[in-house]
Amino acid sequence: MAGLNILVAFFVATVVLCHLLRWTARKVLPERLYQCTVSEFASSLQLCACCLELRMLLDIGMWGGGFGDDVVITLLFLLFLAHGFTFEKASGNSAVSLQDFLLGYFPVIDIVTRLLAQYIGMETAKLITKSYWALELTELHTIQILMSQDCSSTLQTALAHGMFVEGLCAFCYHLMLFHFKSTRLVYRVPAAALTVTVLVYIAGPYTAAFFNPTLASAVTFHCSGNTLWEYVLVYWCGPLAGMVLALFLCHGNVPLLFQRNLLYSQKGKYRTPKPKTLQTCTANPSTDLTSPQKGKAPEKKVTSKKSQS
């Protein structure tokens, strides 16, 4: 139980320190520079560091400390609640950043800067987490130090099936983001945390269900069992394909590439009323001759000048 308390303390300290970094940088930097650099760096650092520690608990928690999957799933849900309420406009997810680019929300320079900040945050998280494990505060960390030299891959299925699983998870996740995009934060964050938790619970035994190329690069790209090209296909191409499919399904096109909606027919919001047809009645000669009401013109009363006088 003491080991679990130390793990929870690490999660809390990571979230608090990263949020303090955001708060300080927001006071100093312009809004656009802050969102493209420090915000994404801190979010990627927070996400990767917490998930590395949680992955360690999942790998050796059962036989190293008696912590089952229920503990990991509960911590995962609570962590993504904390991430959602502290990330602000950042994502820490390269697939989400590329989605914003395809939607035309940000120019190329902003997206490249965001991706670079996410990569630096990911590498910093790996360095900090390994240094934290080296302290060997718990038996779990001691075992992790011994195992980190030869970690096993999280890809536990065939290559094609792994791509399908990661793509399907990303597809469901991005559909949720589109659906709850305009809702309040208090509803959007729990929905995102619950979606991530359910997807990890279902697809975790196959690929660990990252559907985040940045996070997958931090956790499993350095492990043996698969080549770098196989990791790229599963954990990069799979989520990006799922993201593009969700974008196309929700918008009917990719706004950066097509202006016209390719999937749905566009209908005007307001219907233009049709002009009324003016019907002209033409007189029938036969009817005019037989009908005294319609055929005869009204008689004018002619008064002579004599009668007037």
PAZAVEX-564210 format. One line per 10 residues: number of its first residue (from 1); their letters; for each residue x, y, z of C-alpha. Coordinates in Angstrom, 1 decimal, m for minus. Each point is the difference from the previous one (the first is absolute). Last residue first. Layout:
% PAZAVEX-564210
NUM = A = X:Y:Z ~ ...
% end
This chain:
% PAZAVEX-564210
309 = SQSKKSTVKK = m81.1:72.9:m68.6 ~ 1.3:m3.4:1.0 ~ m2.7:m1.6:m2.0 ~ 1.1:2.0:m3.1 ~ 3.7:m0.8:0.5 ~ m0.8:m3.6:m0.4 ~ 0.7:m2.6:2.6 ~ 1.8:m3.2:m0.9 ~ 0.0:m2.7:2.6 ~ 2.8:m2.4:m0.8
299 = EPAKGKQPST = m1.0:m3.5:m0.5 ~ 2.2:m2.7:1.7 ~ 1.6:m2.3:m2.6 ~ m2.0:m2.9:m1.0 ~ 1.6:m3.4:m0.4 ~ 0.6:m0.9:3.6 ~ m3.4:0.7:1.5 ~ m2.0:m0.6:m3.2 ~ 1.6:m3.3:m0.6 ~ m0.6:m1.3:m3.5
289 = LDTSPNATCT = 2.4:2.3:m2.0 ~ 2.8:0.0:2.6 ~ m0.1:m3.7:0.3 ~ 0.5:m0.6:m3.7 ~ 2.8:2.5:m0.1 ~ 1.9:m1.6:2.9 ~ 1.8:2.6:2.1 ~ 3.5:m0.7:1.0 ~ 0.6:m0.3:3.8 ~ 3.6:0.8:1.0
279 = QLTKPKPTRY = 1.6:m2.1:2.7 ~ 2.9:1.6:1.9 ~ 2.2:m2.7:1.3 ~ 1.1:0.5:3.6 ~ 3.7:0.4:0.5 ~ 1.6:m3.0:1.8 ~ 1.2:0.7:3.6 ~ 3.7:m0.4:0.5 ~ 0.7:m2.7:2.6 ~ 2.3:0.9:2.8
269 = KGKQSYLLNR = 2.9:m2.2:1.1 ~ 1.0:m0.8:m3.5 ~ 0.7:m3.6:m0.8 ~ 3.5:m1.5:m0.6 ~ 0.0:m3.6:m1.0 ~ 2.2:m2.1:2.2 ~ 3.1:m2.1:m0.9 ~ 2.2:2.1:m2.3 ~ m0.6:3.4:1.6 ~ 1.7:2.5:m2.3
259 = QFLLPVNGHC = 3.1:2.0:1.2 ~ 2.3:m3.0:m0.3 ~ 3.7:m0.3:1.2 ~ 0.2:1.9:3.3 ~ m3.6:m0.5:0.7 ~ 0.3:m3.9:m0.1 ~ m3.5:m1.0:m1.1 ~ m3.4:m1.0:1.2 ~ 0.6:1.8:3.3 ~ m0.8:m2.8:2.6
249 = LFLALVMGAL = 0.8:m3.0:m2.2 ~ 3.1:1.6:m1.6 ~ 1.4:1.0:3.4 ~ m0.7:m3.5:1.5 ~ 1.8:m1.6:m3.0 ~ 2.9:2.5:0.3 ~ 0.4:m0.9:3.7 ~ m0.1:m3.7:m0.6 ~ 2.6:0.2:m2.7 ~ 2.2:2.1:2.3
239 = PGCWYVLVYE = m0.4:m2.5:2.8 ~ 1.0:m3.0:m2.2 ~ 2.9:1.8:m1.8 ~ 1.7:1.0:3.2 ~ m0.3:m2.8:2.6 ~ m0.4:m3.0:m2.3 ~ 2.0:1.0:m3.1 ~ 2.7:1.9:2.0 ~ 0.5:m2.9:2.4 ~ 0.4:m2.4:m2.9
229 = WLTNGSCHFT = 2.6:2.3:m1.6 ~ 1.9:0.2:3.3 ~ 0.3:m3.7:0.2 ~ m1.9:m2.2:2.4 ~ 0.9:m2.1:3.1 ~ 2.4:2.4:1.8 ~ m1.1:3.1:1.7 ~ 1.1:3.6:m0.9 ~ m3.3:0.8:m1.9 ~ m2.1:m1.2:3.0
219 = VASALTPNFF = m0.8:2.8:2.5 ~ 1.3:3.3:m1.4 ~ m0.8:m0.6:m3.6 ~ m3.5:m1.3:0.9 ~ m0.7:3.2:1.9 ~ 0.9:2.2:m3.0 ~ m1.9:m2.2:m2.5 ~ m3.2:0.1:2.0 ~ m2.5:m2.8:m0.6 ~ 1.7:m1.6:3.1
209 = AATYPGAIYV = m2.2:m3.1:0.2 ~ 2.4:m2.4:1.8 ~ 0.4:m1.7:m3.4 ~ m1.9:m3.3:0.4 ~ m0.7:m0.5:3.7 ~ m0.9:3.8:0.3 ~ m2.8:m0.1:m2.6 ~ m3.0:m0.4:2.3 ~ 1.2:1.6:3.3 ~ 2.0:2.6:m1.9
199 = LVTVTLAAAP = m3.1:0.9:m2.1 ~ m2.2:0.2:3.1 ~ 2.5:2.2:1.9 ~ 0.6:2.4:m2.9 ~ m3.8:0.4:m0.5 ~ m0.6:0.6:3.7 ~ 2.7:2.7:0.1 ~ m1.3:1.7:m3.1 ~ m3.6:0.0:1.4 ~ 1.2:1.2:3.4
189 = VRYVLRTSKF = 1.8:2.9:m1.8 ~ m2.8:1.1:m2.3 ~ m2.7:0.3:2.7 ~ 1.8:2.4:2.4 ~ 1.6:1.7:m3.0 ~ m3.3:1.1:m1.5 ~ m1.2:m1.4:m3.3 ~ 1.1:1.3:m3.4 ~ 2.6:m2.7:m0.8 ~ m2.0:m2.9:1.6
179 = HFLMLHYCFA = m0.9:m1.7:m3.2 ~ 3.3:0.9:m1.8 ~ 2.1:m1.3:2.9 ~ m2.1:m3.2:0.3 ~ 0.5:m0.6:m3.7 ~ 3.7:0.5:0.5 ~ 0.1:m2.7:2.7 ~ m2.0:m2.5:m2.0 ~ 2.2:0.4:m3.1 ~ 3.2:m0.1:2.1
169 = CLGEVFMGHA = m1.1:m3.3:1.6 ~ m0.9:m1.4:m3.5 ~ 3.3:1.0:m1.4 ~ 1.9:m1.5:2.9 ~ m1.9:m3.3:m0.3 ~ 0.3:m0.1:m3.8 ~ 3.8:0.7:0.1 ~ 0.4:m2.7:2.6 ~ m2.0:m2.5:m2.1 ~ 2.2:0.7:m3.0
159 = LATQLTSSCD = 3.2:m0.5:2.1 ~ m1.1:m3.1:1.8 ~ m0.6:0.2:3.7 ~ 1.8:0.7:3.3 ~ 1.3:3.5:m0.9 ~ 1.0:1.3:3.5 ~ 3.6:m1.0:m0.7 ~ 2.1:m1.4:2.8 ~ 2.6:2.0:2.0 ~ 3.7:m1.1:0.0
149 = QSMLIQITHL = 2.0:2.6:1.9 ~ m3.2:1.2:1.8 ~ m0.3:m3.3:1.8 ~ 2.6:0.5:2.7 ~ m1.1:3.6:0.6 ~ m3.6:m1.1:0.0 ~ 0.7:m2.5:2.7 ~ 1.5:2.7:2.2 ~ m2.9:2.3:m0.8 ~ m2.5:m2.6:1.1
139 = ETLELAWYSK = 1.9:m0.6:3.2 ~ m0.6:3.7:0.9 ~ 2.1:3.1:0.3 ~ 2.5:m1.4:m2.4 ~ 1.6:3.5:m0.7 ~ 0.8:m1.3:m3.5 ~ m3.7:m0.1:m0.7 ~ m0.1:3.8:0.3 ~ 2.9:0.5:m2.3 ~ m1.7:m2.3:m2.5
129 = TILKATEMGI = m3.2:2.0:0.3 ~ 1.8:3.4:m0.5 ~ 1.8:m1.2:m3.1 ~ m3.0:m1.6:m1.6 ~ m2.1:3.1:0.8 ~ 2.6:2.3:m1.6 ~ m0.1:m2.1:m3.2 ~ m3.8:0.3:m0.1 ~ 0.1:3.8:0.7 ~ 2.5:0.5:m2.8
119 = YQALLRTVID = m2.2:m2.0:m2.4 ~ m3.1:1.9:1.0 ~ 1.8:3.4:m0.5 ~ 1.2:m1.1:m3.4 ~ m3.6:m1.0:m1.0 ~ m1.3:3.3:1.3 ~ 2.6:2.0:m1.9 ~ m0.8:m1.9:m3.2 ~ m3.7:0.6:0.5 ~ 0.6:3.8:0.5
109 = IVPFYGLLFD = 2.2:0.3:m3.0 ~ m2.5:m1.8:m2.2 ~ m2.9:2.4:0.7 ~ m2.7:m0.8:2.6 ~ m3.7:m0.7:m0.1 ~ m0.1:m1.3:m3.5 ~ m1.9:m3.2:0.8 ~ 3.0:m2.0:m1.3 ~ 2.3:1.9:2.4 ~ m2.3:m0.6:3.0
99 = QLSVASNGSA = 0.0:m3.7:m0.9 ~ 3.8:0.1:m0.1 ~ 0.0:1.4:3.6 ~ m2.4:m2.7:1.1 ~ 2.2:m2.8:m1.5 ~ 3.1:1.5:1.6 ~ m1.6:m0.3:3.5 ~ 1.1:2.1:2.9 ~ m3.4:1.7:m0.4 ~ 0.4:3.7:0.9
89 = KEFTFGHALF = m3.0:2.3:0.3 ~ m0.2:m0.2:3.8 ~ 2.1:m3.1:1.0 ~ m1.0:0.3:3.7 ~ m3.6:m1.2:0.1 ~ 0.4:m2.7:m2.6 ~ 3.3:m1.3:1.5 ~ m1.5:m0.3:3.4 ~ m3.0:m2.0:m1.3 ~ 2.5:m2.0:m2.0
79 = LLFLLTIVVD = 1.9:m0.9:3.1 ~ m3.2:m1.0:1.9 ~ m1.1:m2.3:m2.8 ~ 3.5:m1.6:m0.2 ~ 0.2:m0.4:3.8 ~ m3.2:m1.9:0.0 ~ 1.1:m2.2:m2.9 ~ 3.3:m0.8:1.7 ~ m1.6:m0.8:3.4 ~ m2.6:m2.3:m1.7
69 = DGFGGGWMGI = 2.8:m1.7:m2.0 ~ 1.5:m1.4:3.1 ~ 2.5:1.2:2.6 ~ 1.6:m2.8:1.9 ~ 3.4:1.7:0.4 ~ 2.5:m1.6:m2.3 ~ m2.2:m2.8:m1.4 ~ m2.9:2.2:m1.0 ~ 1.8:3.3:m0.2 ~ 2.7:m1.1:m2.4
59 = DLLMRLELCC = m1.3:1.0:m3.5 ~ m3.0:2.1:1.0 ~ 1.9:2.0:2.6 ~ 2.8:0.7:m2.4 ~ m2.6:1.1:m2.6 ~ m1.4:2.4:2.6 ~ 3.4:1.5:0.6 ~ 0.6:0.4:m3.8 ~ m3.6:1.4:m0.3 ~ 0.6:2.7:2.6
49 = ACLQLSSAFE = 3.3:1.1:m1.6 ~ m1.5:0.0:m3.5 ~ m3.1:2.0:0.8 ~ 1.8:2.6:2.2 ~ 2.9:0.5:m2.4 ~ m2.4:0.2:m3.0 ~ m2.2:2.6:1.8 ~ 3.0:2.0:1.1 ~ 1.5:0.2:m3.5 ~ m3.3:0.7:m1.6
39 = SVTCQYLREP = m0.7:2.9:2.3 ~ 3.6:1.2:m0.1 ~ 0.3:0.2:m3.8 ~ m3.0:0.6:m2.3 ~ m2.4:1.2:2.6 ~ 2.5:2.3:1.6 ~ 1.1:1.5:m3.3 ~ m3.6:0.8:m1.0 ~ m0.8:1.5:3.4 ~ 3.0:2.2:0.4
29 = LVKRATWRLL = 2.5:m1.2:2.6 ~ 0.6:1.2:3.6 ~ m3.2:m0.6:2.0 ~ m0.9:m3.1:m2.0 ~ 3.5:m1.5:0.7 ~ m0.5:0.1:3.8 ~ m3.5:m1.6:m0.1 ~ 1.2:m2.7:m2.5 ~ 3.0:m0.9:2.2 ~ m2.2:m0.1:3.1
19 = HCLVVTAVFF = m2.3:m2.4:m1.9 ~ 3.0:m2.2:m0.8 ~ 1.1:0.0:3.6 ~ m3.5:m0.8:1.3 ~ m0.6:m2.8:m2.4 ~ 3.4:m1.6:0.6 ~ m0.3:0.3:3.8 ~ m3.4:m1.6:0.0 ~ 1.1:m2.9:m2.1 ~ 3.1:m0.5:2.1
9 = AVLINLGAM = m2.0:0.1:3.2 ~ m2.3:m2.7:m1.5 ~ 3.0:m2.2:m0.7 ~ 1.3:0.6:3.5 ~ m3.4:m1.0:1.5 ~ 0.0:m3.1:m2.1 ~ 3.4:m1.0:1.4 ~ m1.3:0.5:3.6 ~ m2.9:m2.3:m0.7
% end
